[in-house]
Amino acid sequence: MAELEDRHPWTRPMRQLPFNLLARRGAQRGDSLRGGRDVGLDYAWPALPLALRRTNAAPAGASASELPFGD
């Protein structure tokens, strides 16, 4: 599934969306938010365990346009 997501024309831009939203706030790839832990974000809760197989990030179920963090 991960291989398909890496090359599928729909998932590639969807992965870029959160980076674009964060860039509007001045963040860049590789930045750590407030020196905190990396967070893996997915709107679909059932997808979180699958996504966590590809990263050491903490899971968070939420929309990229409505991040569950303070300013």
N, CA, C and O atoms as a Tripos MOL2 file, in Angstrom:
@<TRIPOS>MOLECULE
protein
  284   283    71     0     0
PROTEIN
NO_CHARGES

@<TRIPOS>ATOM
      1 N           0.8190   -1.1850    0.0000 N.3       1 MET1
      2 CA          0.0000    0.0000    0.0000 C.3       1 MET1
      3 C           0.8710    1.2600    0.0000 C.2       1 MET1
      4 O           0.5790    2.2240   -0.7080 O.2       1 MET1
      5 N           1.9360    1.2440    0.7950 N.am      2 ALA2
      6 CA          2.8170    2.4090    0.8530 C.3       2 ALA2
      7 C           3.4300    2.7030   -0.5090 C.2       2 ALA2
      8 O           3.5580    3.8650   -0.8960 O.2       2 ALA2
      9 N           3.8060    1.6630   -1.2330 N.am      3 GLU3
     10 CA          4.3870    1.8570   -2.5680 C.3       3 GLU3
     11 C           3.3670    2.5010   -3.5040 C.2       3 GLU3
     12 O           3.7130    3.3970   -4.2750 O.2       3 GLU3
     13 N           2.1220    2.0550   -3.4430 N.am      4 LEU4
     14 CA          1.0670    2.6410   -4.2690 C.3       4 LEU4
     15 C           0.8410    4.1050   -3.8920 C.2       4 LEU4
     16 O           0.7100    4.9570   -4.7710 O.2       4 LEU4
     17 N           0.7960    4.3990   -2.6060 N.am      5 GLU5
     18 CA          0.6060    5.7840   -2.1650 C.3       5 GLU5
     19 C           1.7400    6.6890   -2.6260 C.2       5 GLU5
     20 O           1.5110    7.8570   -2.9440 O.2       5 GLU5
     21 N           2.9590    6.1630   -2.6660 N.am      6 ASP6
     22 CA          4.1070    6.9620   -3.0810 C.3       6 ASP6
     23 C           4.0240    7.3960   -4.5390 C.2       6 ASP6
     24 O           4.5760    8.4330   -4.9060 O.2       6 ASP6
     25 N           3.3430    6.6190   -5.3720 N.am      7 ARG7
     26 CA          3.3090    6.9630   -6.7990 C.3       7 ARG7
     27 C           1.9250    7.3350   -7.3230 C.2       7 ARG7
     28 O           1.7980    7.7390   -8.4790 O.2       7 ARG7
     29 N           0.9050    7.2080   -6.5130 N.am      8 HIS8
     30 CA         -0.4500    7.4930   -6.9820 C.3       8 HIS8
     31 C          -0.6490    8.9980   -7.1760 C.2       8 HIS8
     32 O          -0.2340    9.7830   -6.3240 O.2       8 HIS8
     33 N          -1.2820    9.4170   -8.2880 N.am      9 PRO9
     34 CA         -1.4380   10.8500   -8.5660 C.3       9 PRO9
     35 C          -2.3520   11.5920   -7.5820 C.2       9 PRO9
     36 O          -2.3090   12.8220   -7.5370 O.2       9 PRO9
     37 N          -3.1610   10.9040   -6.8080 N.am     10 TRP10
     38 CA         -4.0160   11.5950   -5.8390 C.3      10 TRP10
     39 C          -3.2990   11.7620   -4.5020 C.2      10 TRP10
     40 O          -3.3770   12.8290   -3.8930 O.2      10 TRP10
     41 N          -2.6060   10.7330   -4.0390 N.am     11 THR11
     42 CA         -1.9950   10.8010   -2.7110 C.3      11 THR11
     43 C          -0.7550   11.6880   -2.6790 C.2      11 THR11
     44 O          -0.4530   12.2800   -1.6430 O.2      11 THR11
     45 N          -0.0370   11.7910   -3.7840 N.am     12 ARG12
     46 CA          1.1660   12.6260   -3.8010 C.3      12 ARG12
     47 C           0.8350   14.0810   -3.4570 C.2      12 ARG12
     48 O           1.4690   14.6390   -2.5610 O.2      12 ARG12
     49 N          -0.1430   14.7280   -4.1370 N.am     13 PRO13
     50 CA         -0.4660   16.1110   -3.7490 C.3      13 PRO13
     51 C          -1.1370   16.2070   -2.3760 C.2      13 PRO13
     52 O          -1.0070   17.2290   -1.7020 O.2      13 PRO13
     53 N          -1.8430   15.1730   -1.9570 N.am     14 MET14
     54 CA         -2.4660   15.2070   -0.6380 C.3      14 MET14
     55 C          -1.4080   15.1950    0.4650 C.2      14 MET14
     56 O          -1.6140   15.7870    1.5240 O.2      14 MET14
     57 N          -0.2780   14.5260    0.2250 N.am     15 ARG15
     58 CA          0.8150   14.5630    1.1950 C.3      15 ARG15
     59 C           1.4510   15.9470    1.2290 C.2      15 ARG15
     60 O           1.9430   16.3760    2.2720 O.2      15 ARG15
     61 N           1.4460   16.6430    0.1080 N.am     16 GLN16
     62 CA          2.0490   17.9660    0.0340 C.3      16 GLN16
     63 C           1.1920   19.0170    0.7440 C.2      16 GLN16
     64 O           1.7220   20.0210    1.2200 O.2      16 GLN16
     65 N          -0.1150   18.8020    0.8200 N.am     17 LEU17
     66 CA         -1.0360   19.7780    1.4020 C.3      17 LEU17
     67 C          -0.6330   20.2470    2.7950 C.2      17 LEU17
     68 O          -0.5700   21.4580    3.0070 O.2      17 LEU17
     69 N          -0.3560   19.3690    3.7580 N.am     18 PRO18
     70 CA          0.0030   19.8620    5.0910 C.3      18 PRO18
     71 C           1.2880   20.7010    5.0870 C.2      18 PRO18
     72 O           1.4060   21.6600    5.8490 O.2      18 PRO18
     73 N           2.2480   20.3370    4.2290 N.am     19 PHE19
     74 CA          3.4820   21.1200    4.1530 C.3      19 PHE19
     75 C           3.1950   22.5160    3.6200 C.2      19 PHE19
     76 O           3.7920   23.4930    4.0730 O.2      19 PHE19
     77 N           2.2890   22.6100    2.6640 N.am     20 ASN20
     78 CA          1.9130   23.9230    2.1280 C.3      20 ASN20
     79 C           1.2110   24.7700    3.1910 C.2      20 ASN20
     80 O           1.4740   25.9670    3.3060 O.2      20 ASN20
     81 N           0.3270   24.1550    3.9590 N.am     21 LEU21
     82 CA         -0.3780   24.8800    5.0180 C.3      21 LEU21
     83 C           0.5940   25.3680    6.0950 C.2      21 LEU21
     84 O           0.4750   26.4940    6.5790 O.2      21 LEU21
     85 N           1.5430   24.5290    6.4620 N.am     22 LEU22
     86 CA          2.5270   24.9330    7.4580 C.3      22 LEU22
     87 C           3.4660   26.0080    6.9130 C.2      22 LEU22
     88 O           3.8900   26.8940    7.6550 O.2      22 LEU22
     89 N           3.7910   25.9350    5.6320 N.am     23 ALA23
     90 CA          4.6620   26.9360    5.0170 C.3      23 ALA23
     91 C           4.0150   28.3200    5.0560 C.2      23 ALA23
     92 O           4.7120   29.3280    5.1700 O.2      23 ALA23
     93 N           2.6930   28.3690    4.9610 N.am     24 ARG24
     94 CA          1.9960   29.6590    5.0760 C.3      24 ARG24
     95 C           2.2330   30.3030    6.4330 C.2      24 ARG24
     96 O           2.1420   31.5230    6.5720 O.2      24 ARG24
     97 N           2.5330   29.4910    7.4230 N.am     25 ARG25
     98 CA          2.8020   29.9840    8.7840 C.3      25 ARG25
     99 C           4.2970   30.1710    9.0470 C.2      25 ARG25
    100 O           4.7070   30.4810   10.1650 O.2      25 ARG25
    101 N           5.0990   29.9790    8.0050 N.am     26 GLY26
    102 CA          6.5360   30.2010    8.1360 C.3      26 GLY26
    103 C           7.3590   28.9600    8.4120 C.2      26 GLY26
    104 O           8.5800   29.0540    8.5390 O.2      26 GLY26
    105 N           6.7260   27.7970    8.5110 N.am     27 ALA27
    106 CA          7.4670   26.5600    8.7720 C.3      27 ALA27
    107 C           8.0850   26.0310    7.4800 C.2      27 ALA27
    108 O           7.5790   26.2770    6.3850 O.2      27 ALA27
    109 N           9.1740   25.3100    7.6270 N.am     28 GLN28
    110 CA          9.8260   24.6710    6.4970 C.3      28 GLN28
    111 C           9.9710   23.1960    6.7970 C.2      28 GLN28
    112 O           9.9550   22.7900    7.9590 O.2      28 GLN28
    113 N          10.1140   22.3790    5.7400 N.am     29 ARG29
    114 CA         10.3160   20.9470    5.9520 C.3      29 ARG29
    115 C          11.5240   20.7300    6.8320 C.2      29 ARG29
    116 O          12.5640   21.3640    6.6550 O.2      29 ARG29
    117 N          11.3760   19.8350    7.7710 N.am     30 GLY30
    118 CA         12.4570   19.5370    8.6970 C.3      30 GLY30
    119 C          12.4040   20.3550    9.9730 C.2      30 GLY30
    120 O          13.0890   20.0290   10.9420 O.2      30 GLY30
    121 N          11.5980   21.4170    9.9920 N.am     31 ASP31
    122 CA         11.4500   22.2060   11.2170 C.3      31 ASP31
    123 C          10.7720   21.3690   12.2910 C.2      31 ASP31
    124 O           9.9420   20.5110   11.9880 O.2      31 ASP31
    125 N          11.1180   21.6160   13.5130 N.am     32 SER32
    126 CA         10.4410   21.0050   14.6420 C.3      32 SER32
    127 C           9.5410   22.0710   15.2550 C.2      32 SER32
    128 O          10.0080   23.1570   15.6000 O.2      32 SER32
    129 N           8.2820   21.7720   15.3870 N.am     33 LEU33
    130 CA          7.3510   22.7340   15.9450 C.3      33 LEU33
    131 C           7.5820   22.8840   17.4410 C.2      33 LEU33
    132 O           7.4020   21.9340   18.2040 O.2      33 LEU33
    133 N           7.9810   24.0860   17.8560 N.am     34 ARG34
    134 CA          8.2380   24.3890   19.2760 C.3      34 ARG34
    135 C           9.2390   23.4370   19.8940 C.2      34 ARG34
    136 O           9.2010   23.1920   21.0990 O.2      34 ARG34
    137 N          10.1310   22.9000   19.0870 N.am     35 GLY35
    138 CA         11.1290   21.9720   19.6180 C.3      35 GLY35
    139 C          10.5130   20.6820   20.1100 C.2      35 GLY35
    140 O          11.1430   19.9430   20.8660 O.2      35 GLY35
    141 N           9.2900   20.4010   19.6940 N.am     36 GLY36
    142 CA          8.5590   19.2300   20.1770 C.3      36 GLY36
    143 C           8.7720   18.0010   19.3300 C.2      36 GLY36
    144 O           9.6770   17.9450   18.4970 O.2      36 GLY36
    145 N           7.9420   17.0340   19.5520 N.am     37 ARG37
    146 CA          8.0160   15.7520   18.8740 C.3      37 ARG37
    147 C           7.2890   15.8200   17.5420 C.2      37 ARG37
    148 O           6.2970   16.5370   17.4110 O.2      37 ARG37
    149 N           7.7750   15.0790   16.5510 N.am     38 ASP38
    150 CA          7.0940   14.9810   15.2720 C.3      38 ASP38
    151 C           5.7590   14.2700   15.4530 C.2      38 ASP38
    152 O           5.6330   13.3440   16.2550 O.2      38 ASP38
    153 N           4.7680   14.7200   14.6920 N.am     39 VAL39
    154 CA          3.4260   14.1550   14.7790 C.3      39 VAL39
    155 C           2.9920   13.6930   13.4000 C.2      39 VAL39
    156 O           3.1160   14.4310   12.4220 O.2      39 VAL39
    157 N           2.4810   12.4690   13.3220 N.am     40 GLY40
    158 CA          1.8980   11.9370   12.0960 C.3      40 GLY40
    159 C           0.4110   12.2170   12.1150 C.2      40 GLY40
    160 O          -0.2940   11.7900   13.0300 O.2      40 GLY40
    161 N          -0.0710   12.9290   11.1120 N.am     41 LEU41
    162 CA         -1.4590   13.3880   11.0880 C.3      41 LEU41
    163 C          -2.2270   12.7060    9.9770 C.2      41 LEU41
    164 O          -1.7590   12.6410    8.8400 O.2      41 LEU41
    165 N          -3.4000   12.1990   10.3000 N.am     42 ASP42
    166 CA         -4.2810   11.6330    9.2830 C.3      42 ASP42
    167 C          -5.7160   11.8510    9.7220 C.2      42 ASP42
    168 O          -6.0500   11.6770   10.8940 O.2      42 ASP42
    169 N          -6.5560   12.2280    8.7830 N.am     43 TYR43
    170 CA         -7.9730   12.4570    9.0680 C.3      43 TYR43
    171 C          -8.6970   11.1480    9.3390 C.2      43 TYR43
    172 O          -9.6590   11.1080   10.1060 O.2      43 TYR43
    173 N          -8.2320   10.0790    8.7080 N.am     44 ALA44
    174 CA         -8.8660    8.7630    8.8550 C.3      44 ALA44
    175 C          -8.1660    7.9810    9.9660 C.2      44 ALA44
    176 O          -7.0610    7.4750    9.7720 O.2      44 ALA44
    177 N          -8.8070    7.8860   11.1170 N.am     45 TRP45
    178 CA         -8.2220    7.1780   12.2550 C.3      45 TRP45
    179 C          -7.7480    5.7760   11.9010 C.2      45 TRP45
    180 O          -6.6730    5.3860   12.3550 O.2      45 TRP45
    181 N          -8.5000    4.9810   11.1040 N.am     46 PRO46
    182 CA         -8.0220    3.6240   10.7820 C.3      46 PRO46
    183 C          -6.7000    3.6180   10.0160 C.2      46 PRO46
    184 O          -5.9990    2.6060   10.0150 O.2      46 PRO46
    185 N          -6.3490    4.7230    9.3670 N.am     47 ALA47
    186 CA         -5.0950    4.7750    8.6010 C.3      47 ALA47
    187 C          -3.8800    5.0450    9.4770 C.2      47 ALA47
    188 O          -2.7540    4.7920    9.0470 O.2      47 ALA47
    189 N          -4.0710    5.5470   10.6840 N.am     48 LEU48
    190 CA         -2.9400    5.9170   11.5380 C.3      48 LEU48
    191 C          -1.9930    4.7550   11.8340 C.2      48 LEU48
    192 O          -0.7820    4.9410   11.7190 O.2      48 LEU48
    193 N          -2.4700    3.5800   12.2040 N.am     49 PRO49
    194 CA         -1.5190    2.4850   12.4670 C.3      49 PRO49
    195 C          -0.6930    2.1350   11.2310 C.2      49 PRO49
    196 O           0.4860    1.8010   11.3490 O.2      49 PRO49
    197 N          -1.2960    2.2100   10.0590 N.am     50 LEU50
    198 CA         -0.5550    1.9240    8.8290 C.3      50 LEU50
    199 C           0.5080    2.9890    8.5770 C.2      50 LEU50
    200 O           1.6340    2.6720    8.1940 O.2      50 LEU50
    201 N           0.1490    4.2420    8.7910 N.am     51 ALA51
    202 CA          1.0930    5.3350    8.5740 C.3      51 ALA51
    203 C           2.2570    5.2680    9.5540 C.2      51 ALA51
    204 O           3.3860    5.6090    9.2020 O.2      51 ALA51
    205 N           1.9920    4.8380   10.7660 N.am     52 LEU52
    206 CA          3.0330    4.8010   11.7890 C.3      52 LEU52
    207 C           4.0870    3.7320   11.5180 C.2      52 LEU52
    208 O           5.1500    3.7320   12.1380 O.2      52 LEU52
    209 N           3.7950    2.8340   10.6020 N.am     53 ARG53
    210 CA          4.8070    1.8450   10.2020 C.3      53 ARG53
    211 C           5.9290    2.5100    9.4110 C.2      53 ARG53
    212 O           7.0070    1.9360    9.2550 O.2      53 ARG53
    213 N           5.6750    3.7290    8.9080 N.am     54 ARG54
    214 CA          6.6520    4.4210    8.0690 C.3      54 ARG54
    215 C           7.3650    5.5520    8.7960 C.2      54 ARG54
    216 O           8.1900    6.2400    8.1930 O.2      54 ARG54
    217 N           7.0680    5.7630   10.0780 N.am     55 THR55
    218 CA          7.6560    6.8940   10.7980 C.3      55 THR55
    219 C           7.6790    6.6140   12.2930 C.2      55 THR55
    220 O           7.0230    5.6870   12.7680 O.2      55 THR55
    221 N           8.4320    7.4140   13.0290 N.am     56 ASN56
    222 CA          8.4590    7.3350   14.4940 C.3      56 ASN56
    223 C           7.6200    8.4370   15.1190 C.2      56 ASN56
    224 O           7.6920    8.6630   16.3270 O.2      56 ASN56
    225 N           6.8350    9.1170   14.3160 N.am     57 ALA57
    226 CA          6.0350   10.2440   14.7960 C.3      57 ALA57
    227 C           4.9100    9.7700   15.7140 C.2      57 ALA57
    228 O           4.4620    8.6260   15.6400 O.2      57 ALA57
    229 N           4.4720   10.6720   16.5710 N.am     58 ALA58
    230 CA          3.3130   10.4030   17.4280 C.3      58 ALA58
    231 C           2.0540   10.5360   16.5730 C.2      58 ALA58
    232 O           1.9940   11.4350   15.7340 O.2      58 ALA58
    233 N           1.0460    9.6780   16.7500 N.am     59 PRO59
    234 CA         -0.1640    9.7500   15.9200 C.3      59 PRO59
    235 C          -1.1200   10.8410   16.3820 C.2      59 PRO59
    236 O          -1.2410   11.1150   17.5760 O.2      59 PRO59
    237 N          -1.7950   11.4580   15.4190 N.am     60 ALA60
    238 CA         -2.8500   12.4270   15.7170 C.3      60 ALA60
    239 C          -3.8970   12.3270   14.6190 C.2      60 ALA60
    240 O          -3.5770   12.4410   13.4360 O.2      60 ALA60
    241 N          -5.1350   12.1170   15.0080 N.am     61 GLY61
    242 CA         -6.2240   12.0530   14.0380 C.3      61 GLY61
    243 C          -6.8930   13.4040   13.9300 C.2      61 GLY61
    244 O          -7.5840   13.8340   14.8540 O.2      61 GLY61
    245 N          -6.6910   14.0850   12.7990 N.am     62 ALA62
    246 CA         -7.2730   15.4220   12.6100 C.3      62 ALA62
    247 C          -7.1020   15.8440   11.1520 C.2      62 ALA62
    248 O          -6.3790   15.2100   10.3830 O.2      62 ALA62
    249 N          -7.7680   16.9020   10.8060 N.am     63 SER63
    250 CA         -7.6540   17.4870    9.4670 C.3      63 SER63
    251 C          -6.4180   18.3870    9.4270 C.2      63 SER63
    252 O          -6.1180   19.0840   10.3970 O.2      63 SER63
    253 N          -5.7080   18.3660    8.3030 N.am     64 ALA64
    254 CA         -4.5310   19.2240    8.1510 C.3      64 ALA64
    255 C          -4.9070   20.7030    8.1660 C.2      64 ALA64
    256 O          -4.0770   21.5550    8.4820 O.2      64 ALA64
    257 N          -6.1510   21.0030    7.8260 N.am     65 SER65
    258 CA         -6.5760   22.4050    7.8230 C.3      65 SER65
    259 C          -7.0510   22.8670    9.2020 C.2      65 SER65
    260 O          -7.2640   24.0610    9.4140 O.2      65 SER65
    261 N          -7.2180   21.9270   10.1420 N.am     66 GLU66
    262 CA         -7.6210   22.2590   11.5070 C.3      66 GLU66
    263 C          -6.7570   21.4750   12.4830 C.2      66 GLU66
    264 O          -7.2240   20.5340   13.1260 O.2      66 GLU66
    265 N          -5.4990   21.8690   12.5860 N.am     67 LEU67
    266 CA         -4.5500   21.1530   13.4160 C.3      67 LEU67
    267 C          -4.9460   21.2250   14.8860 C.2      67 LEU67
    268 O          -5.3840   22.2710   15.3660 O.2      67 LEU67
    269 N          -4.7920   20.1070   15.6020 N.am     68 PRO68
    270 CA         -5.2110   20.0570   17.0090 C.3      68 PRO68
    271 C          -4.1390   20.5460   17.9810 C.2      68 PRO68
    272 O          -3.9190   19.9360   19.0270 O.2      68 PRO68
    273 N          -3.4750   21.6450   17.6320 N.am     69 PHE69
    274 CA         -2.4150   22.1840   18.4630 C.3      69 PHE69
    275 C          -2.6720   23.6690   18.6920 C.2      69 PHE69
    276 O          -3.3570   24.3230   17.9060 O.2      69 PHE69
    277 N          -2.1190   24.1810   19.7670 N.am     70 GLY70
    278 CA         -2.2150   25.6150   20.0440 C.3      70 GLY70
    279 C          -1.3250   26.4130   19.1080 C.2      70 GLY70
    280 O          -0.5050   25.8540   18.3800 O.2      70 GLY70
    281 N          -1.4970   27.7230   19.1380 N.am     71 ASP71
    282 CA         -0.6580   28.5930   18.3060 C.3      71 ASP71
    283 C           0.7950   28.5230   18.7140 C.2      71 ASP71
    284 O           1.6370   29.1930   18.1160 O.2      71 ASP71
@<TRIPOS>BOND
     1     1     2 1
     2     2     3 1
     3     3     4 2
     4     3     5 am
     5     5     6 1
     6     6     7 1
     7     7     8 2
     8     7     9 am
     9     9    10 1
    10    10    11 1
    11    11    12 2
    12    11    13 am
    13    13    14 1
    14    14    15 1
    15    15    16 2
    16    15    17 am
    17    17    18 1
    18    18    19 1
    19    19    20 2
    20    19    21 am
    21    21    22 1
    22    22    23 1
    23    23    24 2
    24    23    25 am
    25    25    26 1
    26    26    27 1
    27    27    28 2
    28    27    29 am
    29    29    30 1
    30    30    31 1
    31    31    32 2
    32    31    33 am
    33    33    34 1
    34    34    35 1
    35    35    36 2
    36    35    37 am
    37    37    38 1
    38    38    39 1
    39    39    40 2
    40    39    41 am
    41    41    42 1
    42    42    43 1
    43    43    44 2
    44    43    45 am
    45    45    46 1
    46    46    47 1
    47    47    48 2
    48    47    49 am
    49    49    50 1
    50    50    51 1
    51    51    52 2
    52    51    53 am
    53    53    54 1
    54    54    55 1
    55    55    56 2
    56    55    57 am
    57    57    58 1
    58    58    59 1
    59    59    60 2
    60    59    61 am
    61    61    62 1
    62    62    63 1
    63    63    64 2
    64    63    65 am
    65    65    66 1
    66    66    67 1
    67    67    68 2
    68    67    69 am
    69    69    70 1
    70    70    71 1
    71    71    72 2
    72    71    73 am
    73    73    74 1
    74    74    75 1
    75    75    76 2
    76    75    77 am
    77    77    78 1
    78    78    79 1
    79    79    80 2
    80    79    81 am
    81    81    82 1
    82    82    83 1
    83    83    84 2
    84    83    85 am
    85    85    86 1
    86    86    87 1
    87    87    88 2
    88    87    89 am
    89    89    90 1
    90    90    91 1
    91    91    92 2
    92    91    93 am
    93    93    94 1
    94    94    95 1
    95    95    96 2
    96    95    97 am
    97    97    98 1
    98    98    99 1
    99    99   100 2
   100    99   101 am
   101   101   102 1
   102   102   103 1
   103   103   104 2
   104   103   105 am
   105   105   106 1
   106   106   107 1
   107   107   108 2
   108   107   109 am
   109   109   110 1
   110   110   111 1
   111   111   112 2
   112   111   113 am
   113   113   114 1
   114   114   115 1
   115   115   116 2
   116   115   117 am
   117   117   118 1
   118   118   119 1
   119   119   120 2
   120   119   121 am
   121   121   122 1
   122   122   123 1
   123   123   124 2
   124   123   125 am
   125   125   126 1
   126   126   127 1
   127   127   128 2
   128   127   129 am
   129   129   130 1
   130   130   131 1
   131   131   132 2
   132   131   133 am
   133   133   134 1
   134   134   135 1
   135   135   136 2
   136   135   137 am
   137   137   138 1
   138   138   139 1
   139   139   140 2
   140   139   141 am
   141   141   142 1
   142   142   143 1
   143   143   144 2
   144   143   145 am
   145   145   146 1
   146   146   147 1
   147   147   148 2
   148   147   149 am
   149   149   150 1
   150   150   151 1
   151   151   152 2
   152   151   153 am
   153   153   154 1
   154   154   155 1
   155   155   156 2
   156   155   157 am
   157   157   158 1
   158   158   159 1
   159   159   160 2
   160   159   161 am
   161   161   162 1
   162   162   163 1
   163   163   164 2
   164   163   165 am
   165   165   166 1
   166   166   167 1
   167   167   168 2
   168   167   169 am
   169   169   170 1
   170   170   171 1
   171   171   172 2
   172   171   173 am
   173   173   174 1
   174   174   175 1
   175   175   176 2
   176   175   177 am
   177   177   178 1
   178   178   179 1
   179   179   180 2
   180   179   181 am
   181   181   182 1
   182   182   183 1
   183   183   184 2
   184   183   185 am
   185   185   186 1
   186   186   187 1
   187   187   188 2
   188   187   189 am
   189   189   190 1
   190   190   191 1
   191   191   192 2
   192   191   193 am
   193   193   194 1
   194   194   195 1
   195   195   196 2
   196   195   197 am
   197   197   198 1
   198   198   199 1
   199   199   200 2
   200   199   201 am
   201   201   202 1
   202   202   203 1
   203   203   204 2
   204   203   205 am
   205   205   206 1
   206   206   207 1
   207   207   208 2
   208   207   209 am
   209   209   210 1
   210   210   211 1
   211   211   212 2
   212   211   213 am
   213   213   214 1
   214   214   215 1
   215   215   216 2
   216   215   217 am
   217   217   218 1
   218   218   219 1
   219   219   220 2
   220   219   221 am
   221   221   222 1
   222   222   223 1
   223   223   224 2
   224   223   225 am
   225   225   226 1
   226   226   227 1
   227   227   228 2
   228   227   229 am
   229   229   230 1
   230   230   231 1
   231   231   232 2
   232   231   233 am
   233   233   234 1
   234   234   235 1
   235   235   236 2
   236   235   237 am
   237   237   238 1
   238   238   239 1
   239   239   240 2
   240   239   241 am
   241   241   242 1
   242   242   243 1
   243   243   244 2
   244   243   245 am
   245   245   246 1
   246   246   247 1
   247   247   248 2
   248   247   249 am
   249   249   250 1
   250   250   251 1
   251   251   252 2
   252   251   253 am
   253   253   254 1
   254   254   255 1
   255   255   256 2
   256   255   257 am
   257   257   258 1
   258   258   259 1
   259   259   260 2
   260   259   261 am
   261   261   262 1
   262   262   263 1
   263   263   264 2
   264   263   265 am
   265   265   266 1
   266   266   267 1
   267   267   268 2
   268   267   269 am
   269   269   270 1
   270   270   271 1
   271   271   272 2
   272   271   273 am
   273   273   274 1
   274   274   275 1
   275   275   276 2
   276   275   277 am
   277   277   278 1
   278   278   279 1
   279   279   280 2
   280   279   281 am
   281   281   282 1
   282   282   283 1
   283   283   284 2
@<TRIPOS>SUBSTRUCTURE
     1 MET1         2 RESIDUE 1 A MET
     2 ALA2         6 RESIDUE 1 A ALA
     3 GLU3        10 RESIDUE 1 A GLU
     4 LEU4        14 RESIDUE 1 A LEU
     5 GLU5        18 RESIDUE 1 A GLU
     6 ASP6        22 RESIDUE 1 A ASP
     7 ARG7        26 RESIDUE 1 A ARG
     8 HIS8        30 RESIDUE 1 A HIS
     9 PRO9        34 RESIDUE 1 A PRO
    10 TRP10       38 RESIDUE 1 A TRP
    11 THR11       42 RESIDUE 1 A THR
    12 ARG12       46 RESIDUE 1 A ARG
    13 PRO13       50 RESIDUE 1 A PRO
    14 MET14       54 RESIDUE 1 A MET
    15 ARG15       58 RESIDUE 1 A ARG
    16 GLN16       62 RESIDUE 1 A GLN
    17 LEU17       66 RESIDUE 1 A LEU
    18 PRO18       70 RESIDUE 1 A PRO
    19 PHE19       74 RESIDUE 1 A PHE
    20 ASN20       78 RESIDUE 1 A ASN
    21 LEU21       82 RESIDUE 1 A LEU
    22 LEU22       86 RESIDUE 1 A LEU
    23 ALA23       90 RESIDUE 1 A ALA
    24 ARG24       94 RESIDUE 1 A ARG
    25 ARG25       98 RESIDUE 1 A ARG
    26 GLY26      102 RESIDUE 1 A GLY
    27 ALA27      106 RESIDUE 1 A ALA
    28 GLN28      110 RESIDUE 1 A GLN
    29 ARG29      114 RESIDUE 1 A ARG
    30 GLY30      118 RESIDUE 1 A GLY
    31 ASP31      122 RESIDUE 1 A ASP
    32 SER32      126 RESIDUE 1 A SER
    33 LEU33      130 RESIDUE 1 A LEU
    34 ARG34      134 RESIDUE 1 A ARG
    35 GLY35      138 RESIDUE 1 A GLY
    36 GLY36      142 RESIDUE 1 A GLY
    37 ARG37      146 RESIDUE 1 A ARG
    38 ASP38      150 RESIDUE 1 A ASP
    39 VAL39      154 RESIDUE 1 A VAL
    40 GLY40      158 RESIDUE 1 A GLY
    41 LEU41      162 RESIDUE 1 A LEU
    42 ASP42      166 RESIDUE 1 A ASP
    43 TYR43      170 RESIDUE 1 A TYR
    44 ALA44      174 RESIDUE 1 A ALA
    45 TRP45      178 RESIDUE 1 A TRP
    46 PRO46      182 RESIDUE 1 A PRO
    47 ALA47      186 RESIDUE 1 A ALA
    48 LEU48      190 RESIDUE 1 A LEU
    49 PRO49      194 RESIDUE 1 A PRO
    50 LEU50      198 RESIDUE 1 A LEU
    51 ALA51      202 RESIDUE 1 A ALA
    52 LEU52      206 RESIDUE 1 A LEU
    53 ARG53      210 RESIDUE 1 A ARG
    54 ARG54      214 RESIDUE 1 A ARG
    55 THR55      218 RESIDUE 1 A THR
    56 ASN56      222 RESIDUE 1 A ASN
    57 ALA57      226 RESIDUE 1 A ALA
    58 ALA58      230 RESIDUE 1 A ALA
    59 PRO59      234 RESIDUE 1 A PRO
    60 ALA60      238 RESIDUE 1 A ALA
    61 GLY61      242 RESIDUE 1 A GLY
    62 ALA62      246 RESIDUE 1 A ALA
    63 SER63      250 RESIDUE 1 A SER
    64 ALA64      254 RESIDUE 1 A ALA
    65 SER65      258 RESIDUE 1 A SER
    66 GLU66      262 RESIDUE 1 A GLU
    67 LEU67      266 RESIDUE 1 A LEU
    68 PRO68      270 RESIDUE 1 A PRO
    69 PHE69      274 RESIDUE 1 A PHE
    70 GLY70      278 RESIDUE 1 A GLY
    71 ASP71      282 RESIDUE 1 A ASP
